[in-house]
């Protein structure tokens, strides 16, 4: 094969490798999501219960295992109960602030100060 053919094959190989890595990442993400939603559907207990650590393990590894369990439980609580209300609250707050900015800009040329921010500043 000529040098041009080898260069073209090398470029195709690099592109195929990038596509393979991308597909593998998408697959792993889909598997993780499906496991999470399957746990939610089945109503399983929060992850990390019970986790056994040997009594002879060093103090740092036992503390790390407990923090790992606490982190998994916090992630479970966030995804199960807190994420949706928090996102709705943040969305509503952003909408209210956006409306206040638009109202302030719309009444900028008015002779009286109708800005809602004047109430906060005074």
C-alpha distances in whole Angstrom, upper triangle without the diagonal:
4,7,8,6,7,10,11,10,12,15,15,16,18,20,20,22,24,25,26,28,30,30,32,34,35,36,38,40,41,42,44,46,46,48,50,51,52,54,56,56,58,60,59,61,59,56,57,60,61,59,60,60,61,64,63,60,60,62,59,57,60,60,57,57,60,58,55,57,59,56,55,58,58,55,57,60,58,56,58,61,61,58,59,62,61,58,61,63,61,60,64,64,61,63,66,65,63,66,68,66,66,70,70,68,70,73,73,75,78,81,81,79,77,74,74,73,76,78,75,76,80
4,5,5,6,9,10,11,12,14,15,16,19,20,21,23,25,26,27,29,30,31,33,35,36,37,39,41,42,43,45,47,47,49,51,52,53,55,57,58,59,61,60,62,60,57,58,62,63,60,62,61,62,66,64,61,61,63,60,58,61,61,57,58,61,59,56,58,60,57,56,59,59,56,57,60,58,56,59,62,61,58,59,62,61,58,61,63,60,59,63,64,61,62,65,64,62,65,67,65,65,69,69,67,68,72,71,73,76,79,80,77,76,73,73,71,75,76,74,75,78
4,5,5,6,9,10,10,12,14,15,16,18,20,21,23,24,25,27,29,30,31,33,35,36,37,39,40,42,44,45,46,48,50,51,52,54,56,56,58,60,59,60,58,56,56,60,61,58,60,59,61,64,62,59,59,60,57,55,59,59,55,55,58,56,54,56,58,54,54,57,57,54,55,58,56,54,57,60,59,56,57,60,59,56,59,61,58,57,61,61,58,60,63,62,60,63,65,62,62,66,66,64,66,69,68,70,73,76,77,74,73,70,70,69,72,74,71,72,76
4,5,5,6,9,10,11,12,14,15,17,18,20,21,23,24,26,27,28,30,32,33,34,36,38,39,40,42,44,45,47,48,49,51,53,54,55,57,59,58,59,57,55,56,59,60,58,60,59,61,64,63,60,60,61,57,56,59,59,55,55,58,56,53,56,57,54,53,56,56,52,54,57,55,53,56,58,57,54,55,58,57,54,56,59,56,55,58,59,56,57,61,59,57,60,62,60,60,63,64,61,63,67,66,67,71,74,74,72,71,68,68,66,70,71,69,70,73
4,5,5,6,8,10,10,12,14,15,16,18,20,21,22,24,26,27,28,30,31,32,34,36,37,38,40,42,43,45,46,47,48,51,52,53,54,57,56,57,56,53,54,58,59,57,58,58,59,63,62,58,59,60,57,55,58,58,54,54,57,55,52,54,56,53,52,55,55,51,53,56,54,51,54,57,56,53,54,57,56,53,56,58,55,54,58,59,56,57,61,59,57,60,62,60,60,64,64,62,64,67,67,68,71,75,75,73,71,68,68,67,70,72,70,70,74
4,5,5,6,9,10,10,12,14,15,16,18,20,21,22,24,25,27,29,30,31,33,35,36,37,39,40,41,43,45,46,47,49,51,52,53,55,54,56,54,51,52,55,56,54,55,55,56,60,58,55,55,57,54,52,55,55,51,51,54,52,49,52,54,50,49,53,53,49,51,54,52,50,53,56,55,52,53,56,55,52,55,57,54,54,57,58,55,57,60,59,57,60,62,60,60,64,64,62,64,67,66,68,71,75,75,72,71,68,68,66,70,71,69,69,73
4,5,5,6,9,10,11,12,14,15,17,18,20,21,23,24,26,27,29,30,32,33,35,36,38,39,41,42,44,45,46,48,50,51,52,54,53,55,53,50,51,54,56,53,55,54,56,59,58,55,54,56,52,51,54,53,50,50,53,51,48,51,52,49,48,51,51,48,49,52,50,48,51,54,53,50,51,54,52,50,53,55,52,51,55,55,52,54,57,56,54,57,59,56,57,60,61,59,61,64,63,65,68,71,72,69,68,65,64,63,66,68,66,66,70
4,5,5,6,9,10,11,12,14,15,17,18,20,21,22,24,26,27,28,30,32,33,34,36,37,39,41,42,43,44,47,48,49,51,53,52,53,52,49,50,54,55,53,55,54,56,59,58,55,55,56,53,51,54,54,50,50,53,51,48,50,52,48,47,51,50,47,48,51,49,47,50,52,52,48,49,53,51,48,51,53,50,49,53,54,51,52,56,54,52,55,57,55,55,59,59,57,59,62,62,64,67,70,70,68,66,63,63,62,65,67,65,65,69
4,5,5,6,9,10,10,12,14,15,16,18,20,21,22,24,25,26,28,30,31,32,34,36,37,39,40,42,43,45,46,47,49,51,50,51,50,47,48,52,53,51,52,52,54,57,56,53,53,54,51,49,52,52,48,48,51,49,46,48,50,47,46,49,49,45,47,50,48,46,49,51,51,47,49,52,51,48,51,53,50,50,53,54,51,53,56,55,53,56,58,56,56,60,61,59,61,64,63,66,68,72,72,69,68,65,64,63,67,68,66,66,70
4,5,5,6,9,10,10,12,14,15,17,18,20,21,23,24,25,27,29,30,31,33,35,36,37,39,41,42,44,45,46,48,50,49,50,48,45,46,50,51,48,50,50,51,54,53,50,50,51,48,46,49,49,45,46,49,47,44,46,48,44,43,47,47,43,45,48,46,44,47,50,49,46,47,50,49,46,49,51,49,48,52,52,49,51,55,53,52,55,57,55,55,59,59,57,59,63,62,64,67,70,70,67,66,63,62,61,65,66,63,64,68
4,5,5,6,9,10,11,12,14,16,17,18,20,21,23,24,26,27,29,30,32,33,35,36,38,39,40,42,44,45,46,48,48,49,47,44,46,49,50,48,50,50,52,55,54,51,50,51,48,46,49,49,45,45,48,46,43,45,47,43,42,46,45,42,44,46,44,42,45,48,47,44,45,48,46,44,46,49,46,45,49,49,46,48,51,50,48,51,54,51,51,55,56,54,56,59,58,61,63,67,67,64,63,60,59,58,61,63,60,61,65
4,5,5,6,9,10,10,12,14,15,16,18,20,21,22,24,26,27,28,30,31,32,34,36,37,38,40,42,43,44,46,46,47,46,43,44,48,49,47,49,49,51,54,54,50,51,52,48,46,49,49,45,45,48,46,43,45,46,43,42,45,45,41,42,45,43,41,44,47,46,43,44,47,46,43,46,48,46,45,48,49,46,48,51,50,48,51,54,52,52,55,56,54,56,59,59,61,64,67,67,65,63,60,59,58,62,63,61,62,66
4,5,5,6,9,10,10,12,14,15,16,18,20,21,22,24,26,27,29,30,31,33,35,36,37,39,41,41,43,45,44,45,44,41,42,46,47,45,46,46,48,51,50,47,48,49,46,43,46,46,42,42,45,43,40,42,44,41,40,43,43,39,41,44,42,40,43,46,45,42,43,47,45,43,46,48,45,45,49,49,47,48,52,51,49,52,54,53,53,57,57,56,57,61,60,63,65,69,68,66,64,61,60,59,63,64,61,62,66
4,5,5,6,9,10,11,12,14,15,17,18,20,21,23,24,26,27,29,30,32,33,35,36,38,39,40,42,44,43,44,42,39,40,44,45,43,45,45,46,50,49,46,46,47,43,41,44,44,40,40,43,41,38,40,42,38,37,41,41,37,39,42,40,38,41,44,43,40,41,44,43,40,43,45,43,42,46,46,44,46,49,48,46,49,51,49,50,54,54,52,54,58,57,60,62,65,65,63,61,58,57,56,59,60,58,59,63
4,5,5,6,9,10,11,12,14,15,17,18,20,21,22,24,26,27,28,30,32,33,34,36,38,39,40,42,42,43,41,39,40,44,45,43,45,45,47,50,50,47,47,48,44,42,45,44,41,41,43,41,38,40,41,38,37,40,40,36,38,41,38,36,39,42,41,38,39,42,41,38,41,43,41,40,44,44,42,43,47,46,44,47,49,47,47,51,52,50,52,55,55,57,60,63,63,60,59,56,55,54,57,59,56,57,61
4,5,5,6,9,10,10,12,14,15,16,18,20,21,22,24,26,27,28,30,31,32,34,36,37,38,40,40,41,40,37,39,42,43,41,43,44,46,49,49,45,46,47,44,41,44,44,40,40,42,40,37,39,41,37,36,39,39,36,37,40,38,36,38,41,41,38,39,42,41,38,41,44,41,41,44,45,43,44,48,47,45,48,51,49,49,53,54,52,54,57,57,60,62,65,65,62,61,57,57,56,59,60,58,59,63
4,5,5,6,9,10,11,12,14,15,17,18,20,21,23,24,26,27,29,30,31,33,35,36,37,39,38,39,38,35,36,40,41,39,41,40,42,46,45,42,42,43,40,38,40,40,37,37,39,37,34,36,38,35,33,37,37,33,35,38,36,34,37,40,39,36,38,41,40,37,40,43,40,40,44,44,42,44,47,46,45,48,50,49,49,53,53,52,54,57,57,60,62,65,65,62,60,57,56,55,58,59,57,58,62
4,5,5,6,9,10,11,12,14,15,17,18,20,21,23,24,26,27,29,30,32,33,34,36,38,37,38,36,34,35,39,40,38,40,40,42,46,45,42,42,43,39,37,40,39,36,36,38,36,33,35,36,33,32,35,35,31,33,36,34,32,35,37,37,33,35,38,37,34,37,39,37,36,40,41,38,40,44,43,41,45,47,45,45,49,50,48,50,53,53,56,58,61,61,58,56,53,52,51,55,56,53,54,58
4,5,5,6,9,10,10,12,14,15,16,18,20,21,22,24,26,27,28,30,31,32,34,36,36,37,35,33,35,38,40,38,40,41,43,46,46,43,43,44,41,39,41,40,37,36,39,37,33,35,37,33,32,35,35,31,32,35,33,31,33,36,36,33,34,37,36,33,36,39,36,36,39,40,38,39,43,42,41,44,46,45,45,49,49,48,50,53,53,56,58,61,61,58,56,53,52,51,55,56,53,55,58
4,5,5,6,9,10,10,12,14,15,16,18,20,21,22,24,26,27,29,30,31,33,35,34,35,34,31,33,36,37,36,38,38,40,44,43,40,41,42,39,36,38,38,35,34,37,35,32,33,35,32,30,33,34,30,31,34,33,30,33,36,36,33,34,38,36,34,37,39,37,37,41,42,40,41,45,44,43,46,48,47,47,51,52,51,52,56,56,58,60,64,63,60,58,55,54,53,57,57,55,56,60
4,5,5,6,9,10,11,12,14,15,17,18,20,21,23,24,26,27,29,30,32,33,32,33,31,29,30,34,35,33,35,35,38,41,41,37,38,39,35,33,35,35,31,31,34,32,28,31,32,29,27,31,31,27,29,32,30,28,31,34,33,30,32,35,34,32,35,37,35,35,39,39,37,39,42,42,41,44,46,45,45,49,50,49,51,54,54,56,59,62,61,58,56,53,52,50,54,55,52,54,57
4,5,5,6,9,10,11,12,14,15,17,18,20,21,23,24,26,27,28,30,32,31,33,31,28,30,34,35,34,36,36,39,42,42,39,39,40,37,34,36,36,32,32,34,32,29,30,32,28,27,30,30,26,27,30,28,26,29,32,31,28,29,33,31,29,32,34,32,32,35,36,34,36,39,39,38,41,43,42,42,46,46,45,47,50,50,53,55,59,58,55,53,50,49,48,51,52,49,51,55
4,5,5,6,9,10,10,12,14,15,16,18,20,21,22,24,26,26,28,30,30,31,30,28,30,33,34,33,36,36,39,42,42,39,40,41,38,35,37,37,33,32,34,32,29,31,32,29,27,30,30,26,27,30,28,26,28,31,31,28,29,33,32,30,32,35,33,33,36,37,36,37,41,40,39,42,44,43,44,47,48,47,49,52,52,55,57,60,60,57,55,52,50,49,53,54,51,53,57
4,5,5,6,9,10,10,12,14,15,17,18,20,21,23,24,25,27,29,28,29,28,25,27,30,31,30,32,33,35,39,39,36,37,37,34,32,33,33,30,29,31,30,26,28,29,26,24,28,28,24,25,29,27,25,27,30,30,28,29,33,32,30,33,35,34,33,37,38,36,38,41,41,40,43,45,45,45,48,50,49,51,54,54,57,59,62,61,58,56,53,51,50,54,54,52,53,57
4,5,5,6,9,10,11,12,14,15,17,18,20,21,23,24,26,27,26,28,26,23,25,28,30,29,31,32,34,37,38,35,35,35,32,30,32,31,28,27,29,27,24,26,27,24,22,25,25,21,23,26,24,22,24,28,27,24,26,29,28,26,29,32,30,30,34,34,33,35,38,38,37,40,42,41,42,45,46,46,47,50,51,54,55,59,58,55,52,49,47,47,50,51,48,50,53
4,5,5,6,9,10,11,12,14,15,16,18,20,21,22,24,26,25,27,25,23,26,29,31,30,32,33,36,39,40,37,38,38,35,32,34,33,30,29,31,29,25,27,28,24,23,25,25,21,22,25,23,21,23,26,26,23,24,28,27,25,28,30,29,28,32,33,31,33,36,36,35,38,41,40,40,44,45,44,46,49,49,52,54,57,56,53,51,48,46,46,49,50,47,49,53
4,5,5,6,9,10,10,12,14,15,16,18,20,21,22,24,24,25,24,22,24,27,29,28,31,32,35,38,39,36,37,37,34,32,33,33,29,28,30,29,25,26,28,25,22,25,25,22,22,25,24,21,23,27,27,24,25,29,29,27,29,32,31,31,34,35,34,36,39,39,38,41,43,43,43,47,48,47,49,52,53,56,57,60,59,56,54,51,49,49,52,52,50,52,55
4,5,5,6,9,10,11,12,14,15,17,18,20,21,23,22,23,21,19,21,24,26,25,27,28,31,34,35,32,33,33,31,28,29,29,26,24,26,25,21,22,24,21,19,22,22,19,19,23,22,19,21,25,25,23,24,28,27,26,29,31,30,30,33,34,33,35,38,38,38,41,43,42,43,46,47,47,49,52,52,55,57,60,59,56,53,50,48,48,51,51,49,51,54
4,5,5,6,9,10,11,12,14,15,17,18,20,21,21,22,20,18,21,24,26,25,28,29,32,35,36,33,34,34,31,29,30,29,26,25,26,24,21,22,23,20,18,20,20,17,17,20,19,16,19,22,22,19,21,24,24,22,25,27,26,26,30,31,30,31,35,35,34,37,39,39,40,43,44,44,45,48,49,52,53,56,55,52,50,47,45,44,48,47,45,47,50
4,5,5,6,9,10,10,12,14,15,16,18,20,20,22,20,19,22,24,26,26,29,31,34,37,38,35,36,36,34,31,32,31,28,27,28,26,23,23,25,22,19,21,22,18,18,21,20,17,18,22,23,20,21,25,24,23,25,28,27,27,30,32,31,32,35,36,35,38,40,40,40,43,45,45,46,49,50,53,54,58,56,53,51,48,46,45,49,49,47,49,52
4,5,5,6,9,10,10,12,14,15,16,18,18,19,19,17,19,22,24,23,26,28,31,34,35,33,34,34,32,29,29,29,26,25,26,25,21,21,23,21,18,20,21,18,17,21,20,17,18,22,23,21,22,26,26,25,27,30,29,29,32,34,33,35,38,38,38,41,43,43,43,46,48,48,49,52,53,56,57,60,59,56,53,50,48,48,52,51,49,51,54
4,5,5,6,9,10,11,13,14,15,17,16,17,16,14,16,19,21,21,24,25,29,32,33,30,31,31,29,26,26,26,23,21,23,21,18,18,20,17,14,17,17,14,14,17,16,14,15,19,20,18,20,23,23,22,25,27,26,27,30,31,31,33,35,36,36,38,41,41,42,44,46,46,47,50,51,54,55,58,57,54,51,48,46,45,49,48,46,48,51
4,5,5,6,8,10,11,12,14,15,15,17,16,15,18,20,23,23,26,28,31,34,36,33,34,34,31,29,29,28,25,24,24,23,20,20,21,18,15,17,17,14,13,16,15,12,13,17,18,16,17,20,21,19,22,24,24,24,27,29,28,30,33,33,33,36,38,38,39,42,43,43,45,47,48,52,53,56,54,51,48,46,43,43,47,46,44,46,49
4,5,5,6,9,10,10,12,14,14,16,16,15,18,20,23,23,26,29,32,35,37,34,35,35,33,30,30,30,27,25,26,25,22,21,22,20,17,18,20,16,15,18,17,14,15,18,20,18,19,22,23,22,24,27,27,27,30,32,31,32,35,36,36,38,41,41,42,44,46,46,47,50,51,54,55,59,57,54,51,48,46,46,50,49,47,49,52
4,6,5,6,9,10,10,12,11,13,13,12,15,17,19,19,23,25,28,31,33,31,32,32,30,27,27,27,24,22,23,22,19,18,20,18,14,16,17,14,13,16,16,13,14,18,20,18,19,23,23,23,25,28,28,28,31,33,32,34,37,38,38,40,42,43,44,46,47,48,49,52,53,56,57,60,58,55,53,50,47,47,51,50,47,50,53
4,5,5,6,9,10,11,10,12,11,10,14,16,18,19,23,25,28,31,33,30,32,31,29,27,26,26,23,21,21,20,17,16,17,15,12,13,14,11,9,13,13,10,10,14,16,14,16,19,20,19,22,24,24,25,27,29,29,31,33,34,35,37,39,39,40,43,44,45,46,49,50,53,54,57,55,52,49,46,44,43,47,46,44,46,49
4,5,5,6,9,10,11,13,13,13,17,18,21,22,26,28,31,34,36,34,35,35,33,30,30,29,27,25,25,24,21,20,20,19,15,16,17,14,11,14,14,10,10,14,16,15,15,18,20,19,21,24,24,24,27,29,29,30,33,34,34,36,38,39,40,42,44,45,46,48,49,53,53,56,55,52,49,46,43,43,47,46,44,47,49
4,5,5,6,8,9,12,13,13,16,17,20,21,24,27,30,33,36,33,35,35,33,30,30,30,27,25,25,25,22,20,21,20,16,17,18,16,13,16,17,13,13,16,19,18,18,22,23,23,24,27,28,28,30,32,33,34,36,38,38,40,42,43,43,46,47,48,49,52,53,56,57,60,58,55,52,50,47,47,51,49,47,50,53
4,5,5,6,6,8,9,9,13,14,16,18,21,24,27,30,33,31,32,32,30,28,27,26,25,22,22,22,19,17,18,17,13,13,15,13,10,13,14,12,11,14,17,17,18,20,22,22,24,26,27,27,30,32,32,33,36,37,38,40,42,43,44,46,47,48,49,52,53,56,57,60,58,55,52,49,46,46,50,48,46,49,52
4,6,5,7,9,9,11,15,16,18,20,24,27,30,33,35,33,34,33,32,30,28,28,26,24,23,23,20,18,19,18,14,14,15,13,10,11,13,10,8,11,14,14,14,17,19,19,20,23,24,25,26,29,29,30,33,34,35,36,39,40,41,43,44,45,46,49,50,53,54,57,55,52,49,46,43,43,47,45,43,46,49
4,5,8,11,13,14,18,18,21,23,26,29,33,35,38,36,37,37,35,33,32,31,30,27,26,26,24,21,22,21,18,17,19,17,13,15,16,13,11,14,17,17,17,19,22,21,22,25,27,27,28,31,32,32,35,36,37,38,41,42,42,44,46,47,48,50,52,55,55,58,56,54,50,48,45,46,49,48,46,49,51
4,5,9,11,13,16,16,18,21,24,27,30,33,36,34,36,35,34,32,30,30,29,26,25,26,23,20,22,21,18,17,19,17,14,16,18,15,13,16,19,19,20,22,24,24,25,28,29,30,31,34,35,35,38,39,40,41,44,45,46,47,49,51,51,54,55,59,59,62,60,57,54,51,48,48,52,50,48,51,54
4,7,9,11,15,14,17,19,23,26,29,31,34,33,34,33,33,30,28,28,27,24,23,23,21,18,19,19,16,14,16,15,12,13,15,13,10,13,16,17,18,20,22,23,24,26,27,28,30,32,33,34,36,38,39,40,42,43,44,46,48,49,50,52,54,57,57,60,58,55,52,49,46,46,50,48,46,49,51
4,7,8,11,11,13,16,19,22,25,28,31,29,31,30,30,27,25,25,24,21,20,21,19,16,17,17,14,12,15,14,11,13,15,14,11,14,18,18,20,22,23,24,26,27,29,30,32,33,35,36,38,39,40,42,44,45,46,48,50,51,52,54,56,59,59,62,60,56,53,51,48,48,51,49,47,50,52
4,6,9,8,10,13,16,20,23,25,28,26,28,27,27,24,22,22,21,18,17,18,16,13,14,15,12,10,13,13,10,11,14,13,11,14,17,18,20,21,23,24,26,27,28,30,32,33,34,36,38,39,40,42,43,45,46,48,49,51,52,54,55,59,59,61,59,56,53,50,47,47,50,48,46,49,51
4,7,7,10,12,16,18,22,24,27,25,26,25,24,22,20,19,18,16,14,15,13,10,10,11,8,6,9,9,6,8,11,11,10,12,14,16,18,20,20,22,24,25,26,28,30,31,32,34,35,36,38,40,41,42,44,46,47,48,50,52,53,56,57,59,57,53,51,48,45,44,48,46,43,46,48
4,6,9,9,13,16,19,22,24,22,23,23,21,19,17,17,16,13,12,13,10,8,10,10,6,6,10,9,7,10,13,12,12,15,16,17,20,22,22,23,26,27,27,29,31,32,33,35,37,38,39,41,43,44,45,47,48,50,51,53,54,58,58,61,58,55,52,49,46,46,49,48,45,47,50
4,6,6,10,12,16,18,20,18,20,19,18,16,14,14,13,10,9,10,8,5,8,9,7,7,11,11,10,12,15,15,15,17,19,20,23,24,24,26,28,29,30,32,34,34,35,38,39,40,41,44,45,46,48,49,50,52,54,55,56,60,60,63,60,57,55,51,48,47,51,49,46,49,51
3,6,9,12,15,17,20,19,21,20,20,17,15,16,15,12,11,13,11,8,10,12,10,9,13,14,12,14,17,17,16,18,20,22,24,26,26,28,30,31,32,34,36,36,38,40,41,42,44,46,47,48,50,52,52,54,56,57,58,62,62,65,62,59,56,53,50,49,53,51,48,51,53
4,6,10,13,15,18,17,19,18,19,16,14,15,15,11,10,13,12,9,11,14,12,11,15,16,15,17,20,20,19,21,23,25,27,29,29,31,33,34,34,37,39,39,40,43,44,45,46,49,50,51,53,54,55,57,59,60,61,65,65,67,65,61,59,56,53,52,55,53,50,53,55
4,7,10,12,15,14,16,16,16,13,11,12,12,8,8,11,10,8,11,13,11,12,15,16,16,18,20,21,21,23,24,26,29,30,30,31,34,35,35,37,39,40,41,43,45,45,47,49,50,51,53,55,55,57,59,61,61,65,65,68,65,62,60,56,53,52,55,54,51,53,56
4,7,9,12,11,14,14,15,12,9,12,12,9,10,13,12,11,14,16,15,16,19,20,19,21,24,25,25,27,28,29,32,34,33,35,38,38,38,41,43,43,44,47,48,48,50,53,53,54,56,58,59,60,62,64,64,68,69,71,68,65,63,60,56,55,58,57,54,56,58
4,6,9,7,10,10,12,9,6,10,10,7,9,12,12,11,14,16,16,17,20,21,21,23,25,26,27,29,30,31,34,35,34,36,39,39,39,42,44,44,45,48,49,49,51,53,54,55,57,59,59,61,63,64,65,69,69,71,69,65,63,60,57,56,59,57,54,56,58
4,5,6,9,11,12,10,8,12,13,11,12,16,15,15,18,20,20,21,24,25,25,27,29,30,31,32,33,34,38,39,38,40,43,43,43,46,48,48,49,52,53,53,54,57,58,58,61,63,63,64,66,68,68,72,73,75,72,69,67,64,61,59,62,60,57,59,62
4,6,8,9,12,11,9,12,14,12,13,17,17,17,19,21,22,23,25,27,27,29,31,32,32,34,35,36,39,40,40,42,44,44,44,47,49,49,50,53,54,54,56,58,59,59,62,64,64,65,68,69,69,73,74,76,73,69,68,64,61,60,62,61,58,59,62
4,7,9,12,10,9,13,14,14,15,18,19,19,21,23,24,25,27,29,29,31,33,34,35,37,37,38,42,43,42,44,47,47,46,49,51,51,52,55,56,56,57,60,60,61,63,65,65,67,69,71,71,74,75,77,75,71,69,66,63,61,64,63,59,61,63
4,6,8,7,7,10,11,11,13,15,15,16,19,20,21,22,24,26,27,29,30,32,33,34,34,35,39,40,39,41,44,44,43,46,48,48,49,52,53,52,54,57,57,58,60,62,62,63,66,67,67,71,72,74,72,68,66,63,60,58,61,60,56,58,60
4,6,6,6,9,10,11,13,14,16,17,19,20,21,23,25,26,27,29,30,32,33,35,35,35,39,40,38,40,43,43,43,45,48,47,48,51,52,51,53,56,56,56,59,61,61,62,65,66,66,70,70,72,70,66,65,61,58,56,59,58,55,56,58
4,6,5,6,9,10,11,12,14,16,17,18,20,21,22,24,26,27,28,30,31,33,32,33,37,38,36,38,41,41,40,43,45,44,45,48,49,49,51,53,53,54,57,58,58,59,62,63,63,67,68,69,67,63,62,58,56,54,56,55,51,53,55
4,5,5,6,9,10,10,12,14,15,16,18,20,21,22,24,25,26,28,30,31,30,31,35,36,34,36,39,38,38,41,43,42,43,46,47,46,48,51,51,51,54,56,55,57,59,61,60,64,65,67,65,61,59,56,53,51,54,53,49,50,53
4,5,5,6,9,10,10,12,14,15,16,18,20,21,22,24,25,27,28,30,30,30,34,35,33,35,38,38,37,40,43,42,43,46,47,46,48,51,51,51,54,56,56,57,60,61,61,65,66,68,66,62,60,57,54,52,55,54,50,52,55
4,5,5,6,9,10,11,12,14,15,17,18,20,21,23,24,26,27,28,28,29,33,34,32,34,38,37,37,40,42,41,42,45,47,46,48,51,51,51,54,56,56,57,60,61,61,65,66,68,65,62,60,57,54,52,55,53,50,52,54
4,5,5,6,9,10,10,12,14,15,16,18,20,21,22,24,25,27,26,27,31,32,30,32,35,35,34,37,39,38,39,43,43,43,45,48,48,48,51,53,52,54,57,58,58,62,62,64,62,58,56,53,50,48,51,50,46,48,50
4,5,5,6,9,10,10,12,14,15,16,18,20,21,22,24,25,25,26,29,30,28,30,33,33,33,35,38,37,38,41,42,41,43,46,46,47,49,51,51,52,55,56,56,60,61,63,61,57,55,52,49,47,50,49,46,47,50
4,5,5,6,9,10,11,12,14,15,17,18,20,21,22,24,24,25,28,30,28,30,33,33,33,36,38,38,38,41,43,42,44,47,47,48,50,52,52,54,56,58,58,61,62,64,62,58,57,53,50,49,52,50,47,49,52
4,5,5,6,9,10,11,12,14,15,16,18,20,21,22,22,23,27,28,27,29,32,31,31,34,36,36,37,40,41,41,43,45,46,46,49,50,51,52,55,56,56,60,61,63,60,57,55,51,48,47,50,48,45,47,49
4,5,5,6,9,10,10,12,14,15,16,18,20,21,20,21,25,26,24,26,29,29,28,31,33,33,34,37,38,37,39,42,42,43,45,47,47,49,51,53,53,57,57,59,57,53,51,48,45,44,46,45,42,44,46
4,5,5,6,9,10,10,12,14,15,16,18,20,20,20,24,25,24,25,28,29,28,31,33,33,34,36,38,38,39,42,43,43,45,47,48,49,51,53,53,57,58,60,58,54,52,49,46,44,47,46,43,45,48
4,5,5,6,9,10,11,12,14,15,16,18,18,19,23,24,23,25,28,28,28,31,33,33,34,37,38,38,40,42,43,44,46,48,48,50,52,53,54,58,58,60,58,54,52,49,46,45,48,47,43,46,48
4,5,5,6,9,10,10,12,14,15,16,16,17,21,22,20,23,25,25,25,28,30,30,31,34,35,35,37,39,40,41,43,45,45,47,49,50,51,55,55,57,55,51,49,46,43,42,45,43,40,42,45
4,5,5,6,9,10,10,12,14,15,15,15,19,20,19,20,23,24,23,26,28,28,29,32,33,33,35,37,38,38,41,43,43,44,47,48,49,52,53,55,53,49,47,44,41,40,43,42,39,41,43
4,5,5,6,9,10,11,12,14,14,15,18,20,19,20,23,24,24,26,29,29,30,32,34,34,35,38,39,40,42,44,44,46,48,49,50,54,54,57,54,51,49,46,43,42,45,43,41,43,46
4,5,5,6,9,10,10,12,12,14,17,18,18,20,22,23,23,26,28,28,29,31,33,33,35,37,38,39,41,43,44,45,47,49,50,53,54,56,54,50,48,45,41,41,44,42,39,42,44
4,5,5,6,9,10,10,10,11,15,16,15,17,19,20,20,22,24,24,26,28,30,30,32,34,35,36,38,40,40,42,44,45,46,50,50,52,50,46,44,41,38,37,40,39,36,38,41
4,6,5,6,8,10,10,10,13,15,14,15,18,19,19,21,24,24,25,27,29,29,31,33,34,35,37,39,39,41,43,44,45,49,49,52,50,46,44,41,38,37,40,39,36,39,41
4,5,5,6,8,9,10,13,15,15,16,19,20,20,22,24,25,26,28,30,31,32,34,35,36,38,40,41,42,44,46,47,51,51,53,51,48,45,42,39,39,42,41,38,41,43
4,6,5,6,7,9,11,12,12,14,17,17,18,20,22,23,24,26,28,29,30,32,33,35,36,38,39,41,42,44,45,49,49,51,49,45,43,40,37,36,39,38,35,38,40
4,6,6,5,5,9,10,9,11,14,14,15,17,19,20,21,23,25,25,27,29,30,31,33,35,36,37,39,41,42,45,46,48,46,42,40,37,34,33,37,35,33,35,38
4,6,6,5,8,11,11,11,14,15,16,17,20,21,22,23,25,26,27,29,31,32,33,35,37,38,39,41,42,46,46,49,47,44,41,38,35,35,38,37,35,37,40
4,6,7,8,10,12,13,14,16,17,19,20,22,23,25,26,28,29,31,32,34,35,37,38,40,41,43,44,48,48,50,48,45,42,39,36,36,40,38,36,39,41
4,6,7,8,9,11,12,13,15,17,18,19,21,23,24,26,27,28,30,32,33,34,36,38,39,40,42,45,45,48,45,42,39,37,34,34,37,35,33,36,38
4,6,6,6,9,10,11,12,14,16,16,18,20,21,22,24,26,27,28,30,32,33,35,36,38,39,42,42,45,42,39,36,34,30,30,34,32,30,33,35
4,6,5,6,9,10,11,12,14,15,16,18,20,21,22,24,26,27,28,30,31,33,34,36,37,41,41,44,42,38,36,33,30,30,33,32,29,32,35
4,5,5,6,9,10,10,12,14,15,16,18,20,21,22,24,26,27,28,30,32,33,35,36,39,40,42,40,37,34,32,29,29,32,31,29,32,35
4,5,5,6,9,10,10,12,14,15,16,18,20,21,22,24,26,27,28,30,31,33,34,38,38,40,38,35,32,29,26,27,30,28,26,30,32
4,5,5,6,9,10,10,12,14,15,16,18,20,21,22,24,26,27,29,30,32,33,36,37,39,37,33,31,28,25,25,28,27,24,27,30
4,5,5,6,9,10,10,12,14,15,16,18,20,21,22,24,26,27,28,30,31,35,35,38,36,33,30,27,24,24,28,27,25,28,31
4,5,5,6,8,10,10,12,14,15,16,18,20,21,22,24,26,27,28,30,33,34,36,34,31,28,26,23,23,27,26,24,27,30
4,5,5,6,9,10,11,12,14,15,16,18,20,21,22,24,26,27,28,32,32,34,32,29,26,23,20,21,24,22,21,24,26
4,6,5,6,9,10,10,12,14,15,16,18,20,21,22,24,26,27,30,31,33,31,28,25,22,20,19,23,22,20,23,26
4,5,5,6,9,10,10,12,14,15,16,18,20,21,22,24,26,29,29,32,30,27,25,22,19,20,23,23,21,24,27
4,5,5,6,9,10,10,12,14,15,16,18,20,21,22,24,28,27,30,28,25,22,20,17,18,21,20,19,22,25
4,5,5,6,8,10,11,12,14,15,16,18,20,21,22,26,26,29,26,23,20,18,15,15,18,17,16,19,22
4,5,5,6,9,10,11,12,14,15,16,18,20,21,25,25,28,26,23,20,17,15,15,19,19,17,20,22
4,6,5,6,9,10,10,12,14,15,16,18,20,23,23,26,25,22,19,16,14,15,19,19,18,20,23
4,5,5,6,9,10,10,12,14,15,16,18,22,21,24,22,19,16,14,11,12,16,15,14,17,20
4,5,5,6,9,10,10,12,14,15,16,20,20,23,21,18,15,12,10,10,14,14,13,15,18
4,5,5,6,9,10,11,12,14,15,19,19,23,21,18,16,13,12,12,16,16,16,18,21
4,5,5,6,8,10,10,12,14,17,17,20,19,16,13,11,10,12,15,15,15,18,20
4,5,5,6,9,10,11,12,16,16,18,16,13,11,8,6,8,11,12,12,14,16
4,5,5,6,9,10,11,14,15,18,17,14,12,8,8,8,12,13,13,14,17
4,5,5,6,9,10,13,14,17,16,14,12,10,10,11,14,16,16,18,20
4,5,5,6,9,11,11,14,13,11,8,7,8,10,12,13,15,16,18
4,5,5,6,10,10,13,12,9,7,5,7,8,9,12,13,13,15
4,6,5,8,10,13,13,11,10,8,10,11,13,15,16,16,18
4,6,7,8,12,12,11,9,9,11,13,14,17,18,19,20
4,6,5,9,8,7,6,7,10,12,12,14,17,17,18
4,6,8,9,8,8,8,11,12,12,15,17,16,17
4,6,9,9,10,11,14,15,15,18,20,19,20
4,5,7,8,10,13,15,14,16,19,19,19
4,7,9,11,15,16,14,17,20,19,18
4,6,9,12,13,11,13,16,16,15
4,6,9,10,8,10,13,12,12
4,6,9,8,9,12,13,13
4,5,6,8,10,10,11
4,5,6,7,9,11
4,5,5,6,9
4,5,5,6
4,6,5
4,6
4
